[in-house]
Amino acid sequence: MSYNLLKGKKGIIFGALDEKSIAWITAIKCHEEGAQIVLSNAPVAMRMGEINKLAEKIGAPVIPCDVTNNDDIENLISKTMEHFGGGFDFILHSIGMGVNVRKGKHYTDIDYGFNVKTNDVSAVSLHRVLACCMKKDALNEWGSVVALTYIAAQRVFPDYSEMADAKALLESITRSFGYHYGIKKHVRVNTISQSPTRTTAGSGVKGFDGFISYAEKMSPLGNATAEECGNYIVTLFSDLTKMVTMQNHFHDGGFSFTGVTQAVIEQMEK
C-alpha cells in the first residue's frame, strides 16, 4: 500500500547491488511512495550487480561514482542536479567495504593501508558526499540523509572486525555533519542500525548463518527484514520526521536493548 509519503521528492540512492540489497529494496519503496530517484554505485559494483534492471523498473538514471574520489562525487552531484533541474531532497548511503575482512586479515593483525581504504569507503565517503552537496547547495531545505550502520559500532562482534571501527566513524560523521547541515539548511542526517540481513554482502561475513539465528532468538520481535528497513527509511525521508536528526536508530526487533531471552537460555541449556 502506498501513502504518497515521498510525492514530489527527489534523491540519490547509493549501493543497490541486486534484489537482496537494502538499497535496491529502498529504491523500489521510495518509487512506490512517489519519489524520483538517481541510482549510483561504484563502477566495479555495477559490473558485478544488476543495477540496470532496477533502473529500468523505476525509471531512474544510473550515474557511476567512486565515493573515494572527489571528482567522481562532484560529477554525480552535478549530473543529479541537472537531471532533476535543481536541488534534491534525500540521500541513502548504503556503502561499505572491509578490505581486511576480504583479505582474511584478523582484527589484531590488520594491514593499515587496507584499513585506510575501509574507512574511506565505509565512512569518510559520507563526509565527502555531504561536503560536496553543501558546496553545491544540492540538498533542499529540510532534506534528509540516511546512512546504514550496525550495532558493532557499540558492541563487540569479533568477526565484524575493522568494519566495527568504520561504522563507529560513520555514526560520528553523521552527528557532526548533521549539526552543521542542520544549522545551515535544516538538513537532517541519521543512521539506521539494522538487524543482520541476508544481503549478498552480509552473507559473506564469517559465521553469518549462526549469528543471524542467534539475533533472531535475541530479538523480541525477531530480525527486521530488508523490506521492513526500506519502509523505515521511507519514513525518515518523509516530512513526518522533519525534527529528527543526528540520531542512530536501532531497527532490530529489540535486539539492541535485550540482555537475554528465554529462547537463548533454553538453547544454551540443551
Buried (B, 14 or more C-beta within 10 A) or exposed (E): EEEEBBEEBBBBBBBBBBBBBBBBBBBBBBBBBBBBBBBBBBEEBBEEBBBEEBBEEBEBEBBBBBBBBEEBBBBBBBBBBEBBEEBBBBBBBBBBBBBBBEEEBEBEEBBEEBBEBBBBBBBBBBBBBBBBBBEBEBBBEEBBBBBBBBBBBBEEBEBBBBBBBBBBBBBEBBBBBBEBBBEEBBBBBBBBBBBBBEBEBBEEBEEBEEBBEBBBBBBEEBBBBBBBBBBBBBBBBBEEBEEEBBBBBBBBBBBBEBEEBEBBEEEEEE
